[in-house]
């Protein structure tokens, strides 16, 4: 049985969520390197993240399902689609770590100086079309 990597993810949590989605569609999947990344998240980039694999014969169907999963729009608390305030696109990165404010830059410098993980990170949505960063739950003018 040959396994093919169909998605690389940053965390094992994301991998397990996607694995559950695939299994709900009838595709068995397997997660590789999750423990390595869980032990030290900084290894994620070095080893290529957590790998989600499926059997060779399930690759086409799995890629279709993953594409559908990855392109579902994000919804606010009222059930409305979250859109970029600049270009109105619904293609967004959620939970994006922004480095555009002073607190984030200082946290990165401190973590480099002391060799620790950053304690402060500003999390925002980022548009895949125009790269605008915003927080729809605070205001629509945040950049």
N, C-alpha and C positions, 0 to 999 in steps of 0.2 A: 504494500500500500504506500503510494507516494503522496506526501503532503506538500501543498503549495501555499505559500504565504500570500494572503489576499488583502491584508491590511496591517499596517504598523501603527501602533498607538503609543502615547506617552505614558499612560498609567495602566496598571492591571485592572483598575475599576472600569475604565473605558473599554478595555478588552472584554471583560466579563459581561458588560451591558450589551455589547455587540454580539458576543457569543450567544447570550440568551435570545436575542432577536433572531439570529440565524437558526437556532434550535427551534424557536417557535414556528419557523417556516419549514422545518423538517430537514435541516442540514446540520450534520454533526461537524463540530469544529474543535480545534485544539489550540491551546495558548502556550507559547514558548517564551522563555526569558522573563516571566513575570516576577519570579522570586529575586532575580538579580536586580531588577529595577526597583522592587519594593525595598530591598535592603539599602540601596543607595540610588536615589532618583537621578543623581548626576550621571550615572552610567547609561541612562536611557539614550542619550545622543551618541555615546561611544559604541553601543552595540546595536543601534538602529531601532530602539524602542521594544515594546512588547509586541510579539508577532502573533497574529491570528491566522491559523492555517486550516485548510479544508482538504478533503480528498481531491485528487486530480479530476475525477469525473464530476465533481460538484462545483468546480471553479466558476464556470459561466453563470450559473444560477446564483451563486454566492456573491459575485461581483455586482450583479443586477440588484440584489437585495440590499447590499451595502451601499450602493449608489442611492437607492431610494431612502435608506436610513440617514445617510449623510446630507441629503438635500431637503429634509423636512424643515419647514420654517420654524423659527423660534417664536414662542407665544408669550405675551405678557400675562399679568394676573387676571385680566379680563377675557383672555382667549383671543385677542387680536394679534395679528402677525407683527413682529418687531421689524421695522424698516430703518434703513440708514437715513438720517435726517438730511444728508447732502444729496444723495442720488436715488433714494427710494428703493434701493435694492434689498431683497430679503436674503441674499447670500452673505452670511455673516459667520465670523469666528466668535464663539461664545467663550466667556471666561478667559479672555486674552490678557496676558500680563503686559501692562503698559509701562513704558519707561519714559513717559513724557512729562512727568511731574517731578518736583524736587525730592519728594519723599522716596520715590522709587530709585532715583539716581543715588541718593545717599545710602539707601539700603544695599544697593549693588556694590558700592565702594566699600562699605563696612564689611560686607560678606567677603569680598576679595581680601581685604586687609587682615581679617581675623580667621579666614578659612571656614566660615560657617554658612549655612543656608540663609538667604535673606528673610528677615522677619516681617518685612512690610512689602506688599505688592498691591498695586492698584489693578483691579480686575475690571475689564470693560468689554464691550462688544466691538469688533473691528470688521469693517466692511471688506469683503473680498474683491469688490469692484473698484472702490476709490481709496481704500486704506484709511478711511476716516474712523477714529475711535470715539465711542460715545457710551454713555450709560443711560438707557431709556427709562430707568426707574428713578433717576435723580433729576435730569433735565435733558433737553434735546440740543443744547448749545455747548455741551462739554466736548473739548477736543483733546 
